Amino acid sequence: MSSVIEAVRPMEDYLVMSEAELDERIAAAKRELGSRVVILGHHYQRDDVVRHADLTGDSYQLSVMASKTDAEFIVFCGVHFMAESADVLGKPTQRVILPDLGAGCSMADMATIDQVEDAWEQLREIGVLDQRVAPITYMNSTAAIKAFCGRNEGVVCTSSNAVPLFDVYLKNFDKMFFFPDQHLGRNTGKKFGIPLEKMALWDPHKELGGNSPEELLEAKLILWRGHCSVHGRFKPWHVDQIREKVPGVKILVHPECVHEVVEMSDLNGSTSYIIKTVEESPAGSKWAIGTEVNLVSRLADRFPDKEIHLLAPDLCMCATMYRISPQSLAWSLDNLVEGVVVNEIVVDDETKHFANIALARMIEMTEKK
């Protein structure tokens, strides 16, 4: 859901500007707009963009922080689902801008609302919904899917709070339907002792997700066939390789990584957990980190007294996040100075209402823990 307005200043003008000129235009626009605008920079954002951010963090954290400001405009240097979340959680007076509408999330795109609703009806037809089934969506999903969870006793989770939320739902429901990231769901389920044979994988392109009715009825956890295009590329041989190359290294990975990599790691956790772990580690410690390269590079620069490696040095940045550029940021800010709101992300009121219900459940349940 987005609103496209014809810009006063064409984007083409910015493509030929030097880095210095772009930096000056961004700084000048920020001075002109003052407290009317807040720029959010996700942890995975490229350095030449994130340095202009007023606030940095992960997607949910940034949306919450922006909602607590008095800014009229939230410029989200992230991807589409993050901007949607900022609109859902923001004040009614706040307007959200995504500098490049092409900045999507491949994981979020792997589960559309039509596919999820169709899967739900298929489960109903074979009697699975005669049991108590909780739909749980990862934050990396569309607002429409968050709203679906809000309507159906479900919840939104982050990589930071997946464990306490699973704890609540496993005690109160017969099973969970988790989307769109199979790996976070599988890795969290394993922490509660759910055997892999009790985890069904739902392929949205196959009837019954490629499962038999019996498999779905017996499953404790149904996982959507989705993944992160960055974290999914870390492989077990990367772990073996870095352990051989760097004696004494500790492997620290994100739970969006495949199950085998998480099992082989020393520690796993959310982006904030990764940052905190490195911050609190002693000088001279050695780390191989399995997450997005921009974050790992910034940690290495920030802690020169520690030896920090990317777990797989041949892997690239999040390509869709990289769509946000200094050019698109300068363009969107200059248009704001001219009174034109470009690339506004707008979530309709009904979707916003039910998405907020799912998010409120998340907050309530995690605050109790």
C-alpha positions as semicolon CSV with decimal commas, in nm:
position;residue;x (nm);y (nm);z (nm)
1;M;0,000;0,000;0,000
2;S;0,166;0,318;-0,114
3;S;0,082;0,657;-0,254
4;V;0,278;0,787;-0,553
5;I;0,278;1,165;-0,607
6;E;0,450;1,342;-0,893
7;A;0,765;1,495;-0,753
8;V;0,853;1,860;-0,784
9;R;1,217;1,760;-0,822
10;P;1,280;1,467;-1,060
11;M;1,488;1,175;-0,936
12;E;1,703;1,188;-1,251
13;D;1,865;1,510;-1,130
14;Y;2,011;1,328;-0,830
15;L;2,167;1,042;-1,021
16;V;2,445;1,266;-1,156
17;M;2,528;1,438;-0,825
18;S;2,858;1,374;-0,648
19;E;2,870;1,217;-0,302
20;A;2,966;1,551;-0,150
21;E;2,678;1,730;-0,317
22;L;2,430;1,466;-0,204
23;D;2,559;1,487;0,154
24;E;2,517;1,864;0,151
25;R;2,165;1,848;0,009
26;I;2,060;1,593;0,272
27;A;2,212;1,803;0,551
28;A;2,048;2,122;0,418
29;A;1,708;1,955;0,392
30;K;1,738;1,823;0,747
31;R;1,820;2,173;0,871
32;E;1,524;2,319;0,683
33;L;1,277;2,055;0,801
34;G;1,408;2,040;1,157
35;S;1,195;1,841;1,400
36;R;0,925;1,792;1,135
37;V;1,120;1,494;1,001
38;V;1,289;1,191;1,154
39;I;1,511;0,964;0,942
40;L;1,522;0,598;1,042
41;G;1,817;0,377;0,943
42;H;1,790;0,000;0,972
43;H;2,095;-0,191;1,099
44;Y;2,138;-0,354;0,757
45;Q;2,133;-0,026;0,568
46;R;2,437;0,078;0,364
47;D;2,686;0,310;0,536
48;D;2,641;0,605;0,300
49;V;2,272;0,616;0,399
50;V;2,272;0,514;0,765
51;R;2,514;0,793;0,853
52;H;2,231;1,040;0,784
53;A;1,987;0,860;1,015
54;D;1,854;1,023;1,331
55;L;1,771;0,681;1,478
56;T;1,915;0,336;1,404
57;G;1,785;-0,003;1,504
58;D;1,583;-0,302;1,384
59;S;1,246;-0,266;1,213
60;Y;1,010;-0,289;1,511
61;Q;1,238;-0,090;1,740
62;L;1,261;0,192;1,484
63;S;0,885;0,207;1,435
64;V;0,828;0,234;1,808
65;M;1,096;0,502;1,848
66;A;0,954;0,706;1,559
67;S;0,603;0,689;1,705
68;K;0,734;0,852;2,023
69;T;0,870;1,154;1,839
70;D;0,674;1,462;1,737
71;A;0,796;1,431;1,378
72;E;0,537;1,493;1,110
73;F;0,731;1,287;0,854
74;I;0,900;0,951;0,909
75;V;1,154;0,874;0,636
76;F;1,225;0,503;0,669
77;C;1,555;0,388;0,520
78;G;1,463;0,023;0,523
79;V;1,220;-0,189;0,319
80;H;0,849;-0,181;0,245
81;F;0,713;-0,394;0,531
82;M;0,912;-0,181;0,778
83;A;0,754;0,138;0,646
84;E;0,412;-0,027;0,676
85;S;0,484;-0,111;1,039
86;A;0,584;0,250;1,103
87;D;0,250;0,364;0,962
88;V;0,061;0,106;1,170
89;L;0,237;0,206;1,493
90;G;0,274;0,577;1,426
91;K;0,055;0,864;1,536
92;P;-0,241;0,952;1,309
93;T;-0,065;1,280;1,228
94;Q;0,255;1,110;1,113
95;R;0,321;1,028;0,747
96;V;0,568;0,760;0,639
97;I;0,797;0,784;0,338
98;L;1,002;0,506;0,176
99;P;1,270;0,676;-0,037
100;D;1,260;0,398;-0,300
101;L;0,943;0,195;-0,351
102;G;1,154;-0,082;-0,503
103;A;1,302;-0,156;-0,159
104;G;1,104;-0,466;-0,076
105;C;1,180;-0,781;0,124
106;S;1,207;-1,113;-0,057
107;M;1,102;-1,298;0,259
108;A;0,790;-1,087;0,309
109;D;0,703;-1,136;-0,058
110;M;0,709;-1,515;-0,011
111;A;0,377;-1,502;0,176
112;T;0,092;-1,297;0,030
113;I;-0,236;-1,245;0,213
114;D;-0,423;-1,440;-0,058
115;Q;-0,189;-1,738;-0,014
116;V;-0,220;-1,731;0,365
117;E;-0,600;-1,707;0,357
118;D;-0,614;-1,993;0,104
119;A;-0,390;-2,206;0,326
120;W;-0,612;-2,132;0,626
121;E;-0,922;-2,246;0,434
122;Q;-0,748;-2,565;0,324
123;L;-0,665;-2,638;0,687
124;R;-1,028;-2,574;0,778
125;E;-1,154;-2,814;0,509
126;I;-0,947;-3,107;0,639
127;G;-1,040;-3,045;1,003
128;V;-0,712;-2,901;1,128
129;L;-0,890;-2,589;1,250
130;D;-1,114;-2,806;1,466
131;Q;-0,807;-2,794;1,689
132;R;-0,688;-2,464;1,835
133;V;-0,441;-2,329;1,580
134;A;-0,258;-2,000;1,633
135;P;-0,128;-1,808;1,331
136;I;0,201;-1,639;1,415
137;T;0,372;-1,405;1,172
138;Y;0,724;-1,278;1,186
139;M;0,761;-0,900;1,182
140;N;0,906;-0,941;0,831
141;S;0,561;-0,967;0,672
142;T;0,301;-0,741;0,519
143;A;0,055;-0,541;0,727
144;A;-0,226;-0,751;0,575
145;I;-0,078;-1,069;0,720
146;K;-0,026;-0,905;1,058
147;A;-0,396;-0,811;1,043
148;F;-0,487;-1,172;0,954
149;C;-0,317;-1,282;1,276
150;G;-0,501;-1,012;1,467
151;R;-0,835;-1,147;1,343
152;N;-0,754;-1,509;1,424
153;E;-0,620;-1,508;1,781
154;G;-0,266;-1,483;1,648
155;V;0,029;-1,261;1,712
156;V;0,331;-1,092;1,555
157;C;0,677;-1,193;1,674
158;T;1,029;-1,063;1,636
159;S;1,350;-1,263;1,645
160;S;1,401;-1,118;1,995
161;N;1,072;-1,238;2,143
162;A;0,991;-1,552;1,944
163;V;1,088;-1,777;2,237
164;P;0,855;-1,624;2,501
165;L;0,570;-1,607;2,250
166;F;0,614;-1,972;2,151
167;D;0,609;-2,054;2,522
168;V;0,268;-1,888;2,563
169;Y;0,113;-2,035;2,250
170;L;0,243;-2,389;2,299
171;K;0,073;-2,392;2,641
172;N;-0,259;-2,256;2,516
173;F;-0,300;-2,388;2,160
174;D;-0,280;-2,728;1,996
175;K;-0,049;-2,608;1,721
176;M;0,095;-2,302;1,550
177;F;0,107;-2,192;1,188
178;F;0,422;-1,983;1,152
179;F;0,509;-1,758;0,858
180;P;0,685;-1,644;0,650
181;D;1,030;-1,758;0,773
182;Q;1,059;-2,133;0,811
183;H;1,405;-2,113;0,970
184;L;1,314;-1,884;1,260
185;G;1,008;-2,102;1,323
186;R;1,205;-2,428;1,308
187;N;1,492;-2,301;1,523
188;T;1,252;-2,167;1,786
189;G;1,042;-2,482;1,784
190;K;1,353;-2,692;1,843
191;K;1,427;-2,492;2,157
192;F;1,100;-2,629;2,296
193;G;1,183;-2,986;2,204
194;I;0,946;-3,012;1,908
195;P;1,094;-3,289;1,689
196;L;1,148;-3,211;1,322
197;E;0,900;-3,481;1,224
198;K;0,629;-3,283;1,406
199;M;0,705;-2,977;1,193
200;A;0,521;-2,970;0,860
201;L;0,652;-2,745;0,583
202;W;0,382;-2,560;0,387
203;D;0,461;-2,486;0,022
204;P;0,200;-2,229;-0,096
205;H;0,233;-2,353;-0,454
206;K;0,112;-2,707;-0,369
207;E;-0,219;-2,852;-0,256
208;L;-0,220;-2,879;0,125
209;G;0,123;-2,722;0,109
210;G;0,266;-3,050;-0,019
211;N;0,152;-3,245;0,289
212;S;-0,099;-3,519;0,358
213;P;-0,399;-3,443;0,581
214;E;-0,255;-3,681;0,840
215;E;0,078;-3,497;0,852
216;L;-0,096;-3,163;0,905
217;L;-0,328;-3,303;1,171
218;E;-0,036;-3,452;1,363
219;A;0,202;-3,157;1,325
220;K;0,269;-2,939;1,625
221;L;0,417;-2,664;1,412
222;I;0,333;-2,579;1,049
223;L;0,606;-2,374;0,886
224;W;0,562;-2,156;0,579
225;R;0,815;-2,222;0,303
226;G;0,988;-1,882;0,321
227;H;1,336;-1,765;0,405
228;C;1,572;-1,468;0,419
229;S;1,778;-1,441;0,102
230;V;2,080;-1,327;0,307
231;H;2,069;-1,548;0,617
232;G;1,959;-1,851;0,419
233;R;2,288;-1,850;0,230
234;F;2,507;-1,932;0,530
235;K;2,597;-2,300;0,510
236;P;2,748;-2,558;0,749
237;W;3,071;-2,563;0,550
238;H;3,113;-2,191;0,622
239;V;3,121;-2,279;0,993
240;D;3,375;-2,556;0,938
241;Q;3,589;-2,329;0,723
242;I;3,608;-2,039;0,968
243;R;3,678;-2,269;1,266
244;E;3,974;-2,414;1,078
245;K;4,096;-2,073;0,963
246;V;4,056;-1,889;1,298
247;P;4,135;-2,108;1,601
248;G;3,931;-2,012;1,907
249;V;3,665;-1,826;1,709
250;K;3,309;-1,819;1,838
251;I;3,024;-1,854;1,588
252;L;2,738;-1,609;1,644
253;V;2,443;-1,629;1,403
254;H;2,093;-1,497;1,346
255;P;1,806;-1,750;1,394
256;E;1,696;-1,683;1,034
257;C;1,990;-1,905;0,936
258;V;1,922;-2,267;0,840
259;H;1,878;-2,513;1,125
260;E;2,210;-2,693;1,063
261;V;2,407;-2,364;1,090
262;V;2,228;-2,262;1,410
263;E;2,295;-2,607;1,560
264;M;2,667;-2,574;1,479
265;S;2,698;-2,219;1,617
266;D;2,808;-2,124;1,968
267;L;2,538;-1,860;2,007
268;N;2,234;-1,747;1,811
269;G;1,996;-1,458;1,851
270;S;1,838;-1,146;1,710
271;T;2,024;-0,849;1,565
272;S;2,009;-0,670;1,900
273;Y;2,138;-0,985;2,072
274;I;2,428;-1,007;1,827
275;I;2,522;-0,642;1,887
276;K;2,494;-0,676;2,267
277;T;2,699;-0,996;2,269
278;V;2,984;-0,834;2,079
279;E;2,964;-0,517;2,289
280;E;2,998;-0,714;2,612
281;S;3,267;-0,956;2,491
282;P;3,625;-0,910;2,613
283;A;3,902;-0,748;2,412
284;G;4,085;-1,001;2,201
285;S;3,781;-1,224;2,154
286;K;3,722;-1,369;1,808
287;W;3,384;-1,375;1,636
288;A;3,246;-1,507;1,309
289;I;2,903;-1,353;1,267
290;G;2,630;-1,489;1,044
291;T;2,418;-1,190;0,952
292;E;2,406;-0,902;0,703
293;V;2,746;-0,769;0,594
294;N;2,688;-0,397;0,665
295;L;2,613;-0,467;1,031
296;V;2,916;-0,697;1,066
297;S;3,143;-0,441;0,901
298;R;3,025;-0,166;1,136
299;L;3,083;-0,391;1,438
300;A;3,437;-0,463;1,316
301;D;3,504;-0,090;1,277
302;R;3,351;-0,012;1,615
303;F;3,549;-0,276;1,805
304;P;3,904;-0,281;1,665
305;D;4,020;-0,458;1,982
306;K;3,818;-0,765;1,880
307;E;3,864;-0,993;1,581
308;I;3,536;-0,988;1,389
309;H;3,470;-1,181;1,069
310;L;3,168;-1,227;0,844
311;L;3,086;-1,597;0,866
312;A;3,084;-1,626;0,485
313;P;3,302;-1,352;0,332
314;D;3,170;-1,422;-0,018
315;L;2,815;-1,322;0,073
316;C;2,674;-0,983;-0,022
317;M;2,452;-0,723;0,143
318;C;2,073;-0,728;0,149
319;A;2,012;-0,630;-0,214
320;T;1,662;-0,489;-0,162
321;M;1,770;-0,279;0,137
322;Y;2,052;-0,148;-0,083
323;R;1,789;0,010;-0,310
324;I;1,769;0,294;-0,059
325;S;2,050;0,524;-0,171
326;P;2,182;0,873;-0,090
327;Q;2,021;0,979;-0,418
328;S;1,674;0,858;-0,321
329;L;1,709;0,994;0,032
330;A;1,814;1,339;-0,092
331;W;1,533;1,335;-0,352
332;S;1,262;1,250;-0,096
333;L;1,387;1,512;0,152
334;D;1,418;1,789;-0,107
335;N;1,062;1,722;-0,217
336;L;0,947;1,748;0,144
337;V;1,115;2,088;0,164
338;E;0,909;2,184;-0,142
339;G;0,592;2,063;0,031
340;V;0,555;1,742;-0,172
341;V;0,528;1,403;0,003
342;V;0,665;1,135;-0,231
343;N;0,647;0,757;-0,190
344;E;0,412;0,774;0,105
345;I;0,328;0,437;0,259
346;V;-0,035;0,424;0,375
347;V;-0,201;0,128;0,548
348;D;-0,582;0,136;0,538
349;D;-0,766;0,181;0,867
350;E;-0,915;-0,170;0,890
351;T;-0,582;-0,341;0,825
352;K;-0,415;-0,106;1,069
353;H;-0,674;-0,187;1,337
354;F;-0,629;-0,565;1,323
355;A;-0,251;-0,546;1,278
356;N;-0,240;-0,338;1,595
357;I;-0,438;-0,609;1,777
358;A;-0,171;-0,867;1,686
359;L;0,106;-0,628;1,788
360;A;-0,071;-0,544;2,115
361;R;-0,090;-0,916;2,197
362;M;0,283;-0,942;2,134
363;I;0,357;-0,654;2,370
364;E;0,124;-0,782;2,641
365;M;0,260;-1,136;2,632
366;T;0,626;-1,039;2,627
367;E;0,584;-0,783;2,908
368;K;0,450;-1,062;3,129
369;K;0,768;-1,264;3,079
